[in-house]
Amino acid sequence: MEQRYNEFGSWLKNRLGFKVQKISLNAGFTCPNRDGTVGVGGCTYCNNQTFNPAYCQTEKTVTQQLEEGKQFFARKYPDMKYLAYFQAYTNTYGDVSHVVRLYEEALRVKDVVGLVIGTRPDCMPDELLDYLEELNKRAFLIVEYGIESTDDDVLRRINRGHDYAATVDAVKRTAERGIITGGHVILGLPGDSRESIIREARLLSELPLTTLKLHQLQLIKGTRMAEEYAECPSDFHLYTADEYIDLVIDFVEHLRPDIVLERFVSQSPASLLAIPGWGLKNYEFVEKVRKRMEERDAHQGARVMSN
């Protein structure tokens, strides 16, 4: 089958030479817009329980979480290698020596061959980058920034606590060290339009990003954004699955063709959703995207030259 976009799984296997599985961790970090440093209450959409597996509990050490994650996957794939995925909240936020100890603990676990570190653009000090530059020479490493939006008005609306300039700075400083640099954006935030989302693809294409995750907006129970939706639903456009598939393809066609696409959708537990989801598993959604791309004869980057 023709590859119409730059797919993460194939890229990762080619890069490493073997198959790996990410194991999510909750290492007990917080965020600067939760603890009062830049704000309180966190991002208006955020509830970290939407993506934490059951074994991700802060009373367990990094090693314990990894070993339990390995047991879960090893039943099906006994020869699998692993990437420790520091996922919950801001995993570069804190005393650098403490952060480094957690990373090194993860790398001492058998069959863990590298790290994926999720963080915010405003939480990457040069001292930590110095360490990560050295680490990158002895282990596989991806630093993934929560960009969420390239629009400063949208970032303010969701109480993100940083502007897009912070993203540009952090991504460039990280990539300059030779570190694989990834990003995460949410499509359909309040204030977004189809035009602004296409513009976002163009702006992201100008950054030295290697990987990118796209997620649809989901409204999670108990979040401020769910309350905002209940008060003023006209401020939101919640895409149907078919609408979102076409939006994703439009986005991808305007995206630099060498950027590796890791995800198109997020999968929050149905019990946490304030608005019901689409009832599609990730692989089912991906197949729908591939099929629609074939129908439209669409390819990643096909419309970059017209930007």
KOLDO-117810 format. One record per residue: residue number from 1; residue in one letter; x, y, z of N, C-alpha, C in turn. Coordinates in Angstrom, 1 decimal. Layout:
<recs>
 seq type     nX     nY     nZ    caX    caY    caZ     cX     cY     cZ
 NUM    A      X      Y      Z      X      Y      Z      X      Y      Z
...
</recs>
This chain:
<recs>
 seq type     nX     nY     nZ    caX    caY    caZ     cX     cY     cZ
   1    M    0.8   -1.2    0.0    0.0    0.0    0.0    0.9    1.3    0.0
   2    E    0.5    2.2   -0.8    1.3    3.4   -0.9    1.3    4.2    0.4
   3    Q    2.4    4.7    0.8    2.5    5.5    2.1    2.2    6.9    1.7
   4    R    1.1    7.4    2.2    0.6    8.8    1.8    1.0    9.8    2.9
   5    Y    1.5    9.3    4.0    2.0   10.2    5.1    3.2    9.5    5.8
   6    N    4.0   10.3    6.5    5.2    9.8    7.1    4.8    9.2    8.5
   7    E    4.7    7.9    8.5    4.1    7.2    9.7    5.2    6.9   10.7
   8    F    4.8    7.1   12.0    5.7    7.0   13.1    6.3    5.6   13.4
   9    G    5.4    4.6   13.3    5.9    3.3   13.6    7.0    2.8   12.7
  10    S    6.8    3.0   11.4    7.8    2.6   10.4    9.1    3.4   10.6
  11    W    8.9    4.7   10.9   10.1    5.6   11.1   10.9    5.1   12.3
  12    L   10.2    4.8   13.4   10.9    4.4   14.6   11.6    3.1   14.4
  13    K   10.9    2.1   13.8   11.6    0.8   13.6   12.8    1.0   12.7
  14    N   12.7    1.8   11.7   13.9    2.0   10.8   15.0    2.7   11.5
  15    R   14.6    3.6   12.4   15.6    4.4   13.2   16.4    3.5   14.1
  16    L   15.7    2.6   14.8   16.3    1.8   15.9   16.7    0.4   15.4
  17    G   16.1   -0.1   14.3   16.4   -1.4   13.8   15.7   -2.5   14.4
  18    F   14.8   -2.2   15.4   14.0   -3.2   16.1   12.7   -2.6   16.6
  19    K   11.7   -3.4   17.0   10.5   -2.9   17.5   10.5   -2.5   18.9
  20    V    9.9   -1.4   19.3    9.9   -0.9   20.7    8.5   -0.5   21.1
  21    Q    8.2   -0.5   22.4    7.0   -0.1   22.9    7.2    1.0   24.0
  22    K    6.4    2.0   23.9    6.5    3.0   24.9    5.7    2.6   26.2
  23    I    6.3    2.9   27.3    5.7    2.6   28.6    5.5    4.0   29.3
  24    S    4.2    4.4   29.5    3.9    5.6   30.1    4.3    5.6   31.6
  25    L    4.8    6.8   32.1    5.2    6.9   33.5    4.5    8.2   34.0
  26    N    4.2    8.1   35.3    3.8    9.3   36.1    4.8    9.4   37.2
  27    A    5.8   10.3   37.0    6.9   10.4   37.9    6.7   11.5   39.0
  28    G    5.5   12.0   39.1    5.2   12.9   40.2    5.4   14.4   39.9
  29    F    5.6   14.7   38.7    5.8   16.1   38.3    4.5   16.9   38.4
  30    T    4.6   18.2   38.4    3.5   19.1   38.3    3.7   20.1   37.2
  31    C    3.1   21.2   37.1    3.2   22.2   36.0    3.3   23.6   36.6
  32    P    4.0   24.5   35.9    4.1   25.8   36.4    2.8   26.6   36.4
  33    N    1.8   26.2   35.6    0.5   26.8   35.6   -0.5   26.1   36.5
  34    R    0.0   25.2   37.4   -0.8   24.6   38.4   -0.3   25.0   39.8
  35    D    1.1   25.2   39.9    1.6   25.5   41.2    1.7   27.0   41.5
  36    G    1.2   27.9   40.6    1.3   29.3   40.8    2.4   30.0   40.2
  37    T    3.4   29.3   39.6    4.6   29.9   39.0    4.2   30.9   37.9
  38    V    3.4   30.3   37.0    2.8   31.2   35.9    1.3   31.2   35.9
  39    G    0.7   30.4   36.7   -0.8   30.4   36.8   -1.3   29.3   37.7
  40    V   -2.6   29.2   37.9   -3.2   28.2   38.7   -4.3   27.6   37.9
  41    G   -4.6   26.3   38.3   -5.8   25.7   37.7   -5.4   24.8   36.5
  42    G   -4.2   25.0   35.9   -3.8   24.2   34.8   -4.5   24.6   33.5
  43    C   -4.2   24.0   32.4   -4.9   24.2   31.2   -6.4   23.9   31.3
  44    T   -7.2   24.6   30.7   -8.7   24.4   30.9   -9.2   23.1   30.4
  45    Y   -8.5   22.4   29.5   -8.9   21.1   29.0   -8.3   19.9   29.8
  46    C   -7.4   20.1   30.7   -6.5   19.1   31.2   -7.1   18.3   32.3
  47    N   -7.0   17.0   32.2   -7.2   16.0   33.2   -6.3   14.8   32.9
  48    N   -5.1   14.7   33.6   -4.1   13.7   33.2   -4.6   12.3   33.3
  49    Q   -5.7   12.0   34.0   -6.2   10.7   34.1   -6.7   10.2   32.8
  50    T   -6.9   11.0   31.8   -7.4   10.6   30.5   -6.4    9.8   29.8
  51    F   -5.1    9.8   30.2   -4.1    9.0   29.4   -3.2    8.2   30.3
  52    N   -3.4    8.2   31.6   -2.5    7.4   32.5   -3.0    6.0   32.6
  53    P   -2.2    5.0   32.2   -2.6    3.6   32.5   -2.7    3.3   34.0
  54    A   -3.3    2.2   34.4   -3.5    1.9   35.8   -2.2    1.8   36.6
  55    Y   -1.1    1.4   35.9    0.1    1.2   36.7    0.8    2.5   36.9
  56    C    0.4    3.6   36.3    1.0    4.9   36.5    0.5    5.6   37.7
  57    Q    1.1    5.3   38.8    0.7    5.8   40.1    1.9    6.4   40.8
  58    T    1.8    7.6   41.3    3.0    8.3   41.8    3.6    7.7   43.1
  59    E    2.8    6.8   43.8    3.4    6.2   44.9    4.3    5.0   44.5
  60    K    4.3    4.7   43.3    5.2    3.7   42.7    6.5    4.4   42.1
  61    T    7.6    3.8   42.3    8.8    4.3   41.7    8.8    4.2   40.2
  62    V    9.7    4.9   39.5    9.8    4.8   38.1   10.1    3.4   37.7
  63    T   11.0    2.7   38.5   11.3    1.3   38.2   10.1    0.4   38.3
  64    Q    9.3    0.6   39.4    8.1   -0.2   39.5    7.2   -0.1   38.4
  65    Q    6.9    1.2   38.0    6.0    1.4   36.9    6.5    0.8   35.6
  66    L    7.8    0.9   35.4    8.3    0.3   34.1    8.2   -1.2   34.2
  67    E    8.6   -1.8   35.3    8.5   -3.3   35.4    7.0   -3.8   35.2
  68    E    6.1   -3.1   35.8    4.7   -3.5   35.6    4.2   -3.3   34.2
  69    G    4.7   -2.2   33.5    4.4   -2.0   32.1    5.0   -3.0   31.3
  70    K    6.2   -3.5   31.6    6.9   -4.5   30.8    6.1   -5.8   31.0
  71    Q    5.6   -6.1   32.2    4.9   -7.4   32.4    3.6   -7.4   31.5
  72    F    3.0   -6.2   31.4    1.7   -6.1   30.6    2.0   -6.4   29.1
  73    F    3.1   -5.8   28.6    3.4   -6.0   27.2    4.1   -7.3   26.9
  74    A    4.9   -7.8   27.8    5.7   -9.0   27.5    4.9  -10.2   27.3
  75    R    3.7  -10.3   27.8    2.8  -11.5   27.6    2.6  -11.7   26.1
  76    K    2.5  -10.6   25.4    2.2  -10.7   24.0    3.4  -10.6   23.1
  77    Y    4.4   -9.8   23.6    5.6   -9.6   22.8    6.8   -9.8   23.7
  78    P    7.3  -11.1   23.9    8.3  -11.4   24.9    9.7  -10.8   24.6
  79    D    9.9  -10.5   23.3   11.3  -10.0   22.9   11.3   -8.5   22.8
  80    M   10.2   -7.8   23.2   10.1   -6.4   23.0   11.1   -5.6   23.8
  81    K   11.6   -4.5   23.2   12.4   -3.4   23.9   11.5   -2.3   24.2
  82    Y   11.9   -1.4   25.1   11.0   -0.4   25.6   11.6    1.0   25.6
  83    L   10.7    2.0   25.5   11.1    3.4   25.7   10.3    3.9   26.9
  84    A   11.0    4.5   27.9   10.3    5.0   29.1    9.7    6.4   28.7
  85    Y    8.4    6.5   28.8    7.7    7.7   28.3    7.3    8.5   29.6
  86    F    8.1    9.5   29.9    7.7   10.4   30.9    6.6   11.3   30.4
  87    Q    5.4   11.0   30.7    4.2   11.6   30.1    3.4   12.5   30.9
  88    A    3.1   12.2   32.1    2.1   13.0   32.9    2.7   14.3   33.3
  89    Y    2.0   15.4   33.0    2.3   16.8   33.4    3.7   17.2   32.8
  90    T    4.5   17.9   33.5    5.7   18.6   32.9    7.0   17.9   33.4
  91    N    7.6   17.1   32.5    8.6   16.1   33.0   10.0   16.7   32.9
  92    T   10.1   18.0   32.8   11.4   18.7   32.9   11.4   19.7   34.0
  93    Y   10.3   19.8   34.8   10.0   20.9   35.7   10.4   20.5   37.1
  94    G   11.4   21.1   37.6   11.9   20.8   38.9   13.4   20.9   39.0
  95    D   13.9   20.6   40.2   15.4   20.6   40.3   16.1   19.7   39.3
  96    V   17.0   20.2   38.6   17.6   19.4   37.5   18.2   18.1   38.0
  97    S   18.9   18.2   39.1   19.5   16.9   39.6   18.5   15.9   39.9
  98    H   17.3   16.3   40.4   16.2   15.3   40.7   15.7   14.8   39.4
  99    V   15.5   15.6   38.4   15.0   15.2   37.1   15.9   14.2   36.5
 100    V   17.2   14.5   36.5   18.2   13.6   35.9   18.2   12.2   36.6
 101    R   18.1   12.2   37.9   18.1   11.0   38.7   16.9   10.1   38.2
 102    L   15.8   10.7   37.9   14.6    9.9   37.4   14.9    9.3   36.0
 103    Y   15.5   10.1   35.2   15.8    9.6   33.8   16.8    8.5   33.9
 104    E   17.8    8.6   34.7   18.8    7.6   34.8   18.3    6.3   35.5
 105    E   17.4    6.5   36.4   16.7    5.3   37.0   16.0    4.5   35.9
 106    A   15.3    5.2   35.0   14.5    4.6   34.0   15.5    3.8   33.0
 107    L   16.6    4.4   32.7   17.5    3.8   31.8   18.3    2.6   32.4
 108    R   18.3    2.4   33.7   18.9    1.3   34.3   18.0    0.0   34.3
 109    V   16.7    0.2   33.9   15.8   -0.9   33.9   16.1   -1.8   32.6
 110    K   16.1   -3.0   32.8   16.5   -4.0   31.7   15.5   -3.8   30.5
 111    D   16.1   -3.8   29.3   15.3   -3.7   28.1   14.8   -2.3   27.8
 112    V   15.0   -1.3   28.6   14.7    0.1   28.3   15.8    0.7   27.5
 113    V   15.6    1.1   26.3   16.6    1.5   25.4   16.6    3.0   25.1
 114    G   15.7    3.7   25.7   15.6    5.2   25.5   14.5    5.8   26.3
 115    L   14.4    7.1   26.1   13.4    7.9   26.8   12.6    8.8   25.8
 116    V   11.4    9.0   26.1   10.5   10.0   25.5   10.1   10.9   26.6
 117    I   10.4   12.2   26.5   10.1   13.2   27.6    9.1   14.2   27.1
 118    G    7.9   14.2   27.8    6.9   15.2   27.5    7.0   16.4   28.4
 119    T    7.0   17.6   27.8    7.2   18.8   28.6    6.5   20.0   27.9
 120    R    6.7   21.1   28.6    6.2   22.4   28.1    7.3   23.2   27.5
 121    P    7.1   24.1   26.5    8.1   24.9   25.9    8.8   25.8   26.9
 122    D    8.1   26.2   28.0    8.7   27.2   28.9    9.4   26.5   30.1
 123    C    9.7   25.2   29.9   10.3   24.4   31.0   11.5   23.6   30.6
 124    M   12.3   24.3   29.8   13.5   23.6   29.3   14.8   24.4   29.6
 125    P   15.3   24.4   30.8   16.5   25.2   31.1   17.7   24.7   30.3
 126    D   18.7   25.6   30.0   19.9   25.2   29.3   20.7   24.1   30.0
 127    E   20.7   24.2   31.4   21.4   23.2   32.1   20.9   21.8   31.8
 128    L   19.6   21.6   31.7   19.0   20.3   31.4   19.3   19.9   30.0
 129    L   19.3   20.9   29.1   19.6   20.6   27.7   21.0   20.1   27.6
 130    D   21.9   20.7   28.4   23.3   20.2   28.4   23.4   18.7   28.7
 131    Y   22.6   18.3   29.7   22.6   16.9   30.1   21.9   16.0   29.0
 132    L   20.8   16.5   28.4   20.1   15.7   27.4   21.0   15.6   26.1
 133    E   21.8   16.6   25.8   22.6   16.5   24.7   23.6   15.4   24.9
 134    E   24.2   15.2   26.1   25.1   14.1   26.4   24.3   12.8   26.4
 135    L   23.1   12.8   27.0   22.3   11.5   27.0   22.0   11.0   25.6
 136    N   21.8   11.9   24.7   21.4   11.6   23.4   22.5   10.8   22.7
 137    K   23.7   10.9   23.2   24.8   10.1   22.5   24.9    8.7   23.0
 138    R   24.1    8.4   24.1   24.2    7.0   24.6   22.9    6.3   24.7
 139    A   21.8    7.0   24.4   20.5    6.3   24.4   19.6    7.0   23.4
 140    F   18.6    6.3   23.0   17.6    7.0   22.1   16.8    8.0   22.9
 141    L   16.5    9.1   22.3   15.8   10.2   23.1   14.9   11.0   22.1
 142    I   13.7   11.3   22.6   12.8   12.2   22.0   12.3   13.2   23.1
 143    V   12.4   14.5   22.8   11.8   15.5   23.7   10.6   16.0   22.9
 144    E    9.4   15.9   23.6    8.2   16.2   23.0    7.5   17.4   23.7
 145    Y    7.3   18.4   23.0    6.7   19.7   23.5    5.2   19.7   23.3
 146    G    4.5   20.1   24.4    3.1   20.4   24.2    2.9   21.8   23.7
 147    I    2.7   21.8   22.4    2.6   23.1   21.7    1.1   23.6   21.8
 148    E    0.2   22.7   21.5   -1.2   22.8   21.6   -1.8   23.7   20.5
 149    S   -1.2   24.9   20.4   -1.7   25.9   19.4   -0.6   26.8   19.0
 150    T   -0.6   27.4   17.8    0.3   28.4   17.4   -0.3   29.8   17.5
 151    D   -1.5   29.9   18.0   -2.3   31.1   18.1   -2.2   31.6   19.5
 152    D   -1.7   32.8   19.8   -1.6   33.3   21.2   -2.9   33.5   21.8
 153    D   -3.9   34.0   21.0   -5.2   34.2   21.6   -5.8   32.9   22.1
 154    V   -5.6   31.8   21.3   -6.1   30.5   21.8   -5.4   30.0   23.0
 155    L   -4.1   30.2   23.0   -3.3   29.8   24.2   -3.7   30.5   25.4
 156    R   -4.0   31.8   25.3   -4.6   32.5   26.5   -5.9   32.0   26.9
 157    R   -6.8   31.7   25.9   -8.1   31.2   26.2   -8.1   29.9   27.0
 158    I   -7.1   29.1   26.7   -7.0   27.8   27.4   -6.1   27.8   28.6
 159    N   -5.7   29.0   29.0   -4.9   29.2   30.2   -3.5   28.4   30.1
 160    R   -2.9   28.4   28.9   -1.7   27.6   28.7   -0.5   28.2   29.5
 161    G   -0.4   29.5   29.7    0.6   30.0   30.5    1.9   30.3   29.7
 162    H    1.9   30.1   28.4    3.0   30.5   27.6    2.5   30.9   26.2
 163    D    3.3   31.6   25.4    2.9   32.0   24.1    3.7   31.1   23.1
 164    Y    3.3   31.4   21.8    3.9   30.6   20.7    5.4   30.8   20.6
 165    A    5.8   32.1   20.9    7.3   32.4   20.9    8.1   31.5   21.8
 166    A    7.5   31.0   22.9    8.2   30.1   23.8    8.4   28.8   23.1
 167    T    7.4   28.3   22.3    7.5   27.1   21.5    8.6   27.2   20.5
 168    V    8.6   28.3   19.8    9.7   28.5   18.7   11.1   28.4   19.4
 169    D   11.2   29.1   20.5   12.5   29.1   21.2   12.9   27.7   21.6
 170    A   12.0   27.0   22.3   12.4   25.7   22.9   12.7   24.7   21.8
 171    V   11.9   24.7   20.8   12.1   23.7   19.7   13.4   23.9   19.0
 172    K   13.7   25.2   18.7   15.0   25.5   18.1   16.2   25.1   19.0
 173    R   16.1   25.5   20.3   17.2   25.2   21.2   17.5   23.7   21.3
 174    T   16.4   23.0   21.3   16.5   21.5   21.5   17.0   20.9   20.2
 175    A   16.5   21.2   19.1   16.9   20.6   17.8   18.4   21.0   17.5
 176    E   18.8   22.2   17.9   20.2   22.6   17.7   21.2   21.7   18.4
 177    R   20.7   21.0   19.5   21.6   20.1   20.2   21.6   18.7   19.6
 178    G   20.9   18.5   18.4   20.9   17.2   17.8   19.9   16.3   18.4
 179    I   19.0   16.7   19.2   18.0   15.9   19.8   16.8   15.8   19.0
 180    I   16.2   14.6   18.8   14.9   14.5   18.1   13.9   15.3   18.9
 181    T   13.2   16.2   18.2   12.3   17.1   18.8   10.9   16.9   18.2
 182    G    9.9   16.7   19.1    8.6   16.4   18.7    7.6   17.5   19.3
 183    G    6.4   17.5   18.7    5.4   18.4   19.2    4.0   17.8   19.3
 184    H    3.1   18.4   20.0    1.8   17.9   20.2    0.8   19.1   20.0
 185    V   -0.2   19.0   19.2   -1.2   20.0   19.0   -2.6   19.5   19.1
 186    I   -3.5   20.3   19.5   -4.9   19.9   19.6   -5.7   20.7   18.6
 187    L   -6.4   20.0   17.7   -7.1   20.7   16.7   -8.6   20.8   17.1
 188    G   -9.1   22.1   17.0  -10.5   22.3   17.4  -10.7   23.0   18.7
 189    L   -9.6   23.6   19.2   -9.8   24.4   20.5  -10.7   25.6   20.2
 190    P  -11.3   26.1   21.3  -12.1   27.3   21.1  -11.3   28.4   20.6
 191    G  -11.8   29.0   19.5  -11.1   30.1   18.8  -10.4   29.6   17.5
 192    D  -10.3   28.3   17.4   -9.8   27.7   16.1  -10.8   27.8   15.0
 193    S  -10.4   27.8   13.8  -11.2   27.7   12.6  -10.4   26.8   11.6
 194    R  -11.1   26.4   10.5  -10.4   25.6    9.5   -9.2   26.4    9.0
 195    E   -9.4   27.7    8.8   -8.3   28.5    8.2   -7.1   28.6    9.2
 196    S   -7.4   28.8   10.5   -6.3   29.0   11.5   -5.6   27.6   11.6
 197    I   -6.3   26.5   11.5   -5.7   25.2   11.7   -4.8   24.9   10.5
 198    I   -5.1   25.3    9.3   -4.3   25.2    8.1   -3.0   26.1    8.3
 199    R   -3.3   27.3    8.8   -2.1   28.2    9.0   -1.2   27.6   10.1
 200    E   -1.7   26.9   11.0   -0.9   26.2   12.0    0.0   25.2   11.4
 201    A   -0.5   24.4   10.4    0.4   23.4    9.7    1.5   24.1    9.1
 202    R    1.3   25.3    8.5    2.3   26.0    7.8    3.4   26.5    8.8
 203    L    2.9   27.0    9.9    3.8   27.6   10.9    4.7   26.5   11.5
 204    L    4.0   25.3   11.8    4.8   24.2   12.4    5.8   23.7   11.4
 205    S    5.5   23.8   10.1    6.4   23.3    9.1    7.7   24.1    9.1
 206    E    7.7   25.3    9.6    8.9   26.2    9.7    9.8   25.8   10.8
 207    L    9.3   25.0   11.8   10.1   24.6   13.0   10.9   23.4   12.7
 208    P   12.0   23.2   13.4   12.8   22.0   13.2   12.3   20.8   13.9
 209    L   11.0   20.5   13.7   10.4   19.3   14.3   10.6   18.1   13.5
 210    T   10.9   17.0   14.3   11.0   15.7   13.6    9.7   14.9   13.7
 211    T    9.0   15.0   14.8    7.7   14.3   15.0    6.6   15.2   15.4
 212    L    5.4   14.8   15.2    4.2   15.6   15.6    3.0   14.6   15.9
 213    K    2.3   15.0   17.0    1.1   14.3   17.3   -0.1   15.3   17.1
 214    L   -1.1   14.8   16.5   -2.4   15.6   16.4   -3.4   15.0   17.2
 215    H   -4.2   15.7   18.0   -5.3   15.2   18.8   -6.5   16.1   18.5
 216    Q   -7.7   15.5   18.5   -8.9   16.2   18.4   -9.2   16.7   19.8
 217    L  -10.0   17.8   19.9  -10.5   18.3   21.2  -11.5   17.3   21.8
 218    Q  -11.2   17.0   23.0  -12.2   16.2   23.8  -12.5   17.0   25.0
 219    L  -13.8   17.0   25.4  -14.2   17.7   26.6  -14.3   16.7   27.7
 220    I  -13.5   16.9   28.8  -13.4   15.9   29.9  -14.2   16.4   31.1
 221    K  -14.9   15.6   31.7  -15.7   15.9   32.9  -14.9   16.5   33.9
 222    G  -15.4   17.6   34.5  -14.7   18.2   35.7  -13.7   19.3   35.3
 223    T  -13.5   19.5   34.0  -12.5   20.5   33.6  -13.2   21.8   33.3
 224    R  -12.5   22.9   33.4  -13.0   24.2   33.2  -13.6   24.3   31.8
 225    M  -12.9   23.7   30.8  -13.4   23.7   29.4  -14.8   23.1   29.3
 226    A  -15.0   22.0   30.0  -16.3   21.4   29.9  -17.4   22.3   30.5
 227    E  -17.0   23.0   31.5  -18.0   24.0   32.1  -18.2   25.1   31.1
 228    E  -17.2   25.6   30.4  -17.3   26.7   29.4  -18.2   26.2   28.3
 229    Y  -18.1   25.0   27.9  -19.0   24.4   26.8  -20.4   24.4   27.3
 230    A  -20.7   24.0   28.5  -22.0   23.9   29.0  -22.7   25.3   29.1
 231    E  -21.8   26.3   29.4  -22.3   27.7   29.5  -22.5   28.4   28.1
 232    C  -21.6   28.0   27.1  -21.7   28.7   25.8  -21.2   27.7   24.7
 233    P  -22.0   26.8   24.4  -21.6   25.8   23.4  -21.3   26.4   22.0
 234    S  -21.8   27.6   21.7  -21.6   28.2   20.4  -20.1   28.6   20.2
 235    D  -19.4   28.7   21.3  -18.0   29.0   21.2  -17.1   27.8   20.7
 236    F  -17.7   26.7   20.6  -17.0   25.5   20.2  -17.5   24.9   18.9
 237    H  -16.6   24.3   18.1  -17.1   23.4   17.0  -16.5   22.0   17.3
 238    L  -17.4   21.1   17.7  -17.0   19.8   18.0  -17.2   18.9   16.7
 239    Y  -16.1   18.5   16.2  -16.1   17.9   14.9  -16.7   16.5   15.0
 240    T  -17.5   16.1   13.9  -17.8   14.7   13.8  -16.6   14.0   13.3
 241    A  -16.6   12.6   13.3  -15.5   11.9   12.9  -15.2   12.2   11.4
 242    D  -16.2   12.2   10.6  -16.0   12.5    9.2  -15.4   13.9    8.9
 243    E  -15.9   14.9    9.6  -15.4   16.2    9.5  -13.9   16.3    9.9
 244    Y  -13.6   15.6   11.0  -12.3   15.6   11.5  -11.3   14.9   10.6
 245    I  -11.7   13.8   10.0  -10.9   13.1    9.0  -10.5   14.0    7.9
 246    D  -11.4   14.8    7.4  -11.1   15.7    6.3  -10.2   16.8    6.8
 247    L  -10.5   17.3    8.0   -9.6   18.4    8.5   -8.2   17.9    8.7
 248    V   -8.0   16.7    9.2   -6.7   16.1    9.4   -6.0   16.0    8.1
 249    I   -6.7   15.6    7.0   -6.0   15.4    5.7   -5.7   16.8    5.1
 250    D   -6.5   17.8    5.3   -6.2   19.1    4.9   -4.9   19.6    5.6
 251    F   -4.9   19.4    6.9   -3.7   19.8    7.7   -2.5   19.1    7.2
 252    V   -2.5   17.8    7.0   -1.4   17.0    6.6   -0.9   17.4    5.2
 253    E   -1.8   17.8    4.3   -1.4   18.2    3.0   -0.6   19.5    3.0
 254    H   -0.8   20.3    4.1   -0.1   21.6    4.2    1.1   21.5    5.2
 255    L    1.4   20.3    5.6    2.5   20.0    6.5    3.8   19.5    5.8
 256    R    4.9   20.0    6.2    6.2   19.6    5.6    6.3   18.1    5.5
 257    P    6.6   17.6    4.3    6.5   16.1    4.1    7.4   15.2    5.0
 258    D    8.5   15.8    5.5    9.4   14.9    6.3    9.0   14.8    7.8
 259    I    8.1   15.6    8.2    7.7   15.5    9.6    6.9   14.2    9.8
 260    V    7.3   13.5   10.9    6.8   12.1   11.2    5.5   12.3   12.0
 261    L    4.4   11.7   11.6    3.1   11.8   12.2    2.9   10.6   13.1
 262    E    2.8   10.9   14.4    2.7    9.8   15.4    1.2    9.4   15.7
 263    R    0.4   10.4   15.8   -1.0   10.2   16.1   -1.9   11.2   15.4
 264    F   -3.2   10.8   15.1   -4.2   11.7   14.6   -5.2   12.0   15.7
 265    V   -5.4   11.1   16.6   -6.5   11.2   17.6   -6.0   10.8   19.0
 266    S   -6.8   11.3   20.0   -6.6   10.8   21.4   -7.7    9.9   21.8
 267    Q   -7.5    9.1   22.8   -8.5    8.1   23.2   -8.7    8.2   24.7
 268    S   -9.6    9.1   25.1   -9.9    9.2   26.6  -11.0    8.2   26.9
 269    P  -10.9    7.7   28.2  -11.9    6.7   28.6  -13.3    7.3   28.5
 270    A  -14.3    6.6   28.0  -15.7    7.1   27.8  -16.3    7.6   29.1
 271    S  -15.9    7.0   30.2  -16.4    7.4   31.5  -16.0    8.8   31.9
 272    L  -14.9    9.3   31.3  -14.4   10.7   31.6  -14.9   11.7   30.6
 273    L  -15.5   11.3   29.5  -15.9   12.3   28.5  -17.2   13.0   28.9
 274    A  -17.2   14.3   28.8  -18.4   15.1   29.0  -19.4   15.0   27.8
 275    I  -18.8   14.9   26.6  -19.5   14.7   25.4  -19.1   13.4   24.8
 276    P  -20.0   12.5   24.4  -19.6   11.2   23.9  -18.6   11.2   22.8
 277    G  -17.7   10.3   22.7  -16.8   10.2   21.7  -17.3    9.6   20.4
 278    W  -16.5    9.2   19.5  -16.9    8.7   18.2  -17.1    7.2   18.2
 279    G  -16.6    6.5   19.2  -16.7    5.1   19.2  -15.8    4.4   18.3
 280    L  -14.7    5.0   18.0  -13.7    4.5   17.1  -12.4    4.3   17.8
 281    K  -11.8    3.1   17.7  -10.4    2.9   18.2   -9.4    3.6   17.3
 282    N   -8.2    3.8   17.9   -7.2    4.6   17.1   -6.9    3.9   15.8
 283    Y   -6.7    2.6   15.7   -6.4    1.9   14.5   -7.5    2.1   13.5
 284    E   -8.8    2.1   14.0   -9.9    2.2   13.1  -10.0    3.6   12.5
 285    F   -9.6    4.6   13.3   -9.6    6.0   12.7   -8.5    6.1   11.7
 286    V   -7.3    5.5   12.0   -6.2    5.6   11.1   -6.6    5.0    9.7
 287    E   -7.3    3.9    9.8   -7.7    3.2    8.5   -8.6    4.1    7.7
 288    K   -9.5    4.8    8.4  -10.4    5.7    7.7   -9.7    6.9    7.1
 289    V   -8.6    7.4    7.8   -7.8    8.4    7.2   -7.1    7.9    6.0
 290    R   -6.5    6.8    6.0   -5.8    6.2    4.9   -6.7    6.0    3.7
 291    K   -7.9    5.5    4.0   -8.9    5.3    2.9   -9.3    6.6    2.3
 292    R   -9.6    7.6    3.1  -10.0    8.9    2.6   -8.9    9.6    1.8
 293    M   -7.6    9.4    2.2   -6.5    9.9    1.5   -6.4    9.3    0.1
 294    E   -6.7    8.0    0.0   -6.6    7.3   -1.3   -7.8    7.9   -2.1
 295    E   -8.9    8.1   -1.6  -10.1    8.6   -2.3   -9.8   10.0   -2.9
 296    R   -9.1   10.8   -2.1   -8.8   12.2   -2.4   -7.5   12.3   -3.2
 297    D   -6.7   11.2   -3.3   -5.4   11.2   -3.8   -4.5   12.2   -3.1
 298    A   -4.6   12.2   -1.8   -3.9   13.2   -0.9   -2.6   12.6   -0.4
 299    H   -1.6   13.5   -0.3   -0.3   13.1    0.2    0.2   14.2    1.2
 300    Q    0.9   13.8    2.2    1.5   14.8    3.1    2.4   15.7    2.3
 301    G    2.2   17.0    2.6    3.0   18.0    2.0    2.6   18.4    0.5
 302    A    1.6   17.8    0.0    1.2   18.0   -1.4    0.9   19.5   -1.7
 303    R    0.5   20.2   -0.6    0.1   21.6   -0.8    1.0   22.6   -0.2
 304    V    2.2   22.1    0.3    3.2   22.9    0.9    3.7   24.0   -0.1
 305    M    3.9   23.6   -1.3    4.4   24.5   -2.3    3.5   25.7   -2.6
 306    S    2.2   25.5   -2.3    1.2   26.6   -2.5    1.0   27.5   -1.3
 307    N    1.8   27.2   -0.2    1.6   27.9    1.0    2.0   29.4    0.8
</recs>
